[in-house]
């Protein structure tokens, strides 16, 4: 089983990363702010503009350490990867299936079933825990509609139909999402999904978490030898990690949405940590970003019983296990890809 190693998040925009022997060093001005052994790291995620040294990029590629660059606002800029590794036959099978709509739809449907099921679980958990202060009728109606959609998806034979159900289920889910925000309603509310740029505090928080999740999904796929840019649900587009977006669909409600709601309802973040630009877009300040990343890492340490493997694992290993199960399906070791269902 893959060990859950550390992820280094570099949030200060005025820092520079370099290599010193077998250590990564974080420089701020002329001082060394941090030094960490490379062998303790799984990923490095940079929110800075100064970048990293070529030597560190090479070392990360050689040691299979993910190196991802985001803007200070959390927009994806790029990833550094090393030599292509893994089973070439596995990647060839991935490419062949991606070009076969009949076979591709089978996998895409599993991703979507996992996503909608987990969205329903988020809603049902809210009804159970906060039924006295939320509109149980509206939430129950949304859950029932999502359940009806789940019954239809296995009969789909076209990717366009699946994408249609993905869009309609997202509308149902996000229509009641505002009711799941129980605290700080003046600062955090949800009317509709907005991105590039997000136009309110809630969308900014969600977009930030989705970006982090996409990076971890891409790293997980690369670890098992799959190409994160060749997808089954999301169609290929230059520069878009389509398979990483596929994989994260079933994980969004569990990893990102629940964490965002917890951060707000527990008042771990506040509206003061979000700034509206002249363009109308909203960004997080540095301190709020640090709080979010700290809680993201803490959540990954929690343990659950994986619904398919029936083994107790760290929460943060879920993307890697799902990537492994996908690879096993592509190799013919499993009859179908088992999506992750949150219990």
C-alpha positions in Angstrom: 0.0 0.0 0.0 1.3 3.5 -0.8 2.5 5.4 2.2 0.8 8.7 2.8 3.7 11.2 2.7 3.8 14.9 3.2 2.7 17.6 0.7 4.6 20.8 0.8 2.3 23.8 0.1 4.3 27.0 -0.7 1.8 29.8 -0.2 4.0 32.9 0.2 4.3 34.6 -3.2 7.8 36.0 -2.6 9.5 32.6 -2.1 11.9 30.6 -4.3 12.5 26.9 -4.1 15.9 25.3 -4.7 17.8 22.0 -4.2 20.5 21.6 -1.6 21.9 18.0 -1.7 18.9 15.8 -1.1 16.9 18.6 0.5 14.4 21.1 -0.9 15.0 24.6 0.6 12.5 27.4 0.6 14.2 30.8 0.3 12.6 34.1 1.3 14.7 37.1 0.4 18.2 36.0 1.3 17.2 33.7 4.1 16.3 30.0 4.1 12.8 29.8 5.6 12.5 26.0 5.5 14.5 22.8 4.7 12.9 19.4 4.1 14.3 16.1 2.9 13.1 15.1 -0.5 12.4 11.5 0.5 9.7 12.7 2.9 7.7 14.5 0.2 5.0 13.2 -2.1 4.0 16.4 -3.8 5.1 20.1 -3.9 2.4 22.6 -4.7 3.6 26.2 -5.3 1.4 29.3 -5.1 4.3 31.6 -5.8 5.5 33.5 -8.9 9.2 33.2 -8.3 9.3 29.5 -9.1 11.9 26.8 -8.5 15.4 26.0 -9.6 15.9 23.7 -12.6 17.9 21.4 -10.3 14.9 20.9 -8.0 12.6 20.3 -11.0 15.0 17.6 -12.2 15.2 16.0 -8.7 11.4 15.9 -8.4 11.1 14.3 -11.8 13.8 11.7 -10.9 12.2 10.9 -7.5 8.6 10.9 -8.8 7.7 13.8 -6.6 4.8 15.8 -8.0 5.6 19.4 -8.7 2.6 21.6 -9.5 2.4 25.4 -10.1 -0.6 27.5 -9.3 -1.1 31.2 -9.3 -1.5 32.9 -5.8 -5.3 32.9 -6.6 -5.2 29.1 -7.0 -5.5 28.9 -10.8 -3.6 25.9 -12.3 -0.5 26.9 -14.3 1.3 23.6 -14.9 2.9 20.4 -13.7 6.5 19.1 -13.9 6.7 15.4 -14.7 9.6 13.1 -15.4 10.2 10.2 -17.7 7.0 8.2 -18.5 7.0 5.2 -16.3 4.6 2.3 -15.7 3.1 -0.3 -17.8 3.0 0.7 -21.5 0.4 -2.0 -22.2 -1.9 -0.3 -19.5 -1.6 3.1 -21.2 -2.2 1.5 -24.7 -5.4 0.0 -23.3 -6.4 3.3 -21.8 -5.9 5.0 -25.2 -7.9 2.3 -27.0 -10.9 2.5 -24.7 -10.9 6.3 -24.7 -11.5 6.0 -28.5 -14.3 3.4 -28.1 -17.4 5.2 -26.9 -19.2 1.9 -25.9 -16.4 0.9 -23.6 -15.6 4.4 -22.5 -19.2 5.1 -21.4 -19.0 2.1 -19.0 -16.2 3.7 -17.0 -17.7 7.3 -17.4 -21.0 6.0 -16.0 -19.2 4.6 -12.9 -17.6 8.0 -12.2 -20.9 9.7 -12.5 -22.7 7.2 -10.3 -20.1 7.8 -7.7 -20.5 11.5 -7.9 -24.3 11.6 -7.7 -24.4 9.1 -4.9 -22.0 11.1 -2.8 -23.9 14.3 -3.5 -27.0 12.5 -2.2 -25.0 11.4 0.8 -24.0 15.0 1.6 -27.7 16.0 1.4 -28.9 13.1 3.5 -26.3 13.7 6.1 -27.5 17.3 6.5 -31.1 16.2 6.8 -30.1 13.7 9.6 -27.8 16.1 11.5 -29.6 19.4 11.0 -33.2 18.5 10.2 -34.6 21.1 12.6 -33.0 24.1 11.1 -33.1 23.3 7.3 -35.8 22.8 4.8 -36.1 19.0 5.0 -38.8 19.0 2.2 -36.6 20.8 -0.3 -33.5 18.7 0.5 -35.5 15.5 0.5 -36.9 16.4 -2.9 -33.4 17.0 -4.3 -32.2 13.7 -2.9 -35.1 11.9 -4.5 -34.4 13.5 -7.9 -30.8 12.5 -7.7 -31.9 9.0 -6.9 -34.1 8.9 -10.0 -31.1 10.0 -12.1 -29.0 7.2 -10.7 -31.5 4.7 -12.0 -31.2 6.1 -15.5 -27.4 6.3 -15.9 -26.7 2.6 -16.3 -28.8 2.6 -19.5 -26.8 5.3 -21.2 -24.8 4.4 -24.3 -23.6 7.8 -25.3 -21.2 10.1 -23.6 -23.3 13.1 -24.5 -26.2 11.6 -22.5 -23.9 11.2 -19.5 -22.7 14.8 -19.7 -26.4 15.9 -19.8 -27.2 13.9 -16.7 -24.0 15.3 -15.1 -25.2 18.9 -15.7 -28.8 18.3 -14.6 -27.7 16.5 -11.4 -25.2 19.3 -10.6 -28.1 21.9 -10.9 -30.3 19.8 -8.5 -27.4 19.5 -6.0 -26.3 23.2 -6.1 -29.8 24.4 -6.0 -30.0 23.3 -2.4 -26.4 23.8 -1.5 -27.0 27.1 0.1 -29.1 25.4 2.8 -26.1 23.4 3.9 -24.3 26.6 4.9 -25.5 27.1 8.5 -23.2 29.8 9.8 -21.9 33.2 8.6 -24.7 33.6 6.0 -23.8 37.2 5.5 -20.4 36.3 4.2 -21.0 32.8 2.8 -23.9 32.0 0.5 -24.4 30.1 -2.7 -26.6 31.2 -5.6 -24.9 29.4 -8.5 -21.5 28.0 -9.5 -19.1 30.6 -10.8 -15.5 30.2 -11.8 -12.7 32.0 -13.7 -13.0 34.1 -11.6 -15.3 32.9 -8.8 -17.6 35.8 -7.9 -18.3 35.2 -4.2 -16.6 33.8 -1.1 -18.2 30.3 -1.3 -17.3 29.8 -5.0 -13.7 30.9 -4.3 -13.3 28.4 -1.5 -14.8 25.6 -3.6 -12.6 26.4 -6.6 -9.5 26.4 -4.5 -10.3 23.0 -3.0 -11.3 21.6 -6.5 -7.9 22.7 -7.8 -6.0 20.9 -5.0 -8.1 17.8 -5.5 -7.5 17.8 -9.3 -3.7 17.9 -8.6 -3.9 15.0 -6.2 -6.0 13.0 -8.7 -3.5 13.6 -11.5 -0.6 12.5 -9.2 -2.5 9.4 -8.2 -3.1 8.4 -11.9 0.5 9.0 -12.7 1.6 6.8 -9.8 -0.2 3.8 -11.2 1.0 4.4 -14.7 -2.1 6.0 -16.3 -2.1 9.2 -18.4 -4.1 11.8 -16.5 -4.8 13.7 -19.8 -6.7 10.9 -21.6 -10.2 10.7 -20.1 -13.5 8.8 -20.5 -16.2 11.2 -19.2 -14.4 14.5 -20.0 -13.3 14.7 -23.6 -9.7 15.3 -24.6 -8.6 18.9 -24.8 -5.1 20.3 -25.1 -3.7 21.0 -21.6 -6.7 19.6 -19.7 -6.1 16.6 -17.4 -9.3 14.9 -18.5 -8.9 11.6 -16.6 -7.9 13.5 -13.4 -11.2 15.5 -13.8 -13.0 12.2 -14.3 -11.6 10.7 -11.2 -12.2 13.7 -9.0 -15.9 13.9 -9.9 -16.8 11.1 -7.4 -14.5 12.7 -4.8 -15.7 16.3 -5.0 -18.6 16.1 -2.6 -16.6 14.1 -0.1 -13.2 15.8 -0.2 -14.0 19.4 -1.2 -17.7 20.2 -0.6 -17.8 18.7 2.9 -14.6 20.4 3.9 -15.7 23.8 2.6 -19.0 23.5 4.6 -17.1 22.4 7.7 -14.7 25.3 7.5 -17.6 27.8 7.3 -20.0 26.2 9.8 -17.2 25.7 12.4 -16.1 29.3 11.8 -12.5 28.2 10.9 -12.6 30.7 8.1 -14.4 34.1 7.9 -15.5 36.6 5.4 -12.6 38.8 6.3 -10.2 36.4 4.6 -11.7 37.0 1.2 -11.1 40.1 -1.0 -13.1 41.3 -3.9 -11.1 42.7 -6.8 -12.1 45.5 -9.1 -13.0 43.0 -11.8 -15.6 41.5 -9.4 -13.6 38.3 -8.8 -13.0 37.2 -5.2 -9.7 35.8 -3.9 -8.5 34.4 -0.5 -5.8 36.1 1.5 -2.7 34.2 2.5 -3.7 33.4 6.1 -7.0 31.9 5.0 -5.3 29.8 2.4 -3.0 28.4 5.1 -5.9 27.5 7.3 -7.6 25.7 4.4 -4.5 23.8 3.4 -3.9 22.8 7.1 -7.4 21.4 7.4 -7.1 19.7 4.1 -4.0 17.9 5.3 -5.6 17.0 8.6 -8.7 15.6 6.9 -6.4 13.3 4.8 -5.1 11.7 8.0 -8.5 10.6 9.1 -9.2 6.9 8.7 -12.1 5.2 7.0 -13.0 1.7 5.9 -12.8 1.6 2.1 -16.2 0.4 0.8 -14.8 -1.9 -1.8 -11.6 -3.2 -0.3 -13.1 -3.4 3.2 -9.7 -2.2 4.6 -9.0 0.7 7.0 -7.1 3.3 5.2 -6.1 7.0 5.5 -8.6 9.3 3.9 -5.9 10.8 1.8 -5.1 7.5 0.1 -8.6 7.3 -1.6 -7.5 8.9 -4.9 -4.6 6.5 -5.1 -6.8 3.5 -4.4 -9.4 4.6 -6.9 -6.6 5.1 -9.5 -5.3 1.6 -8.7 -8.8 0.0 -9.0 -9.2 1.8 -12.4 -5.9 0.4 -13.6 -6.9 -3.1 -12.5 -10.2 -2.8 -14.4 -8.3 -1.7 -17.6 -6.0 -4.7 -17.2 -9.0 -7.0 -17.0 -8.6 -7.9 -13.3 -12.0 -6.5 -12.3 -15.3 -6.8 -14.1 -16.1 -3.1 -13.6 -14.6 0.0 -12.1 -15.9 0.3 -8.5 -16.5 4.0 -7.7 -15.9 5.3 -4.2 -19.2 5.5 -2.2 -19.0 7.6 1.0 -20.8 6.0 3.9 
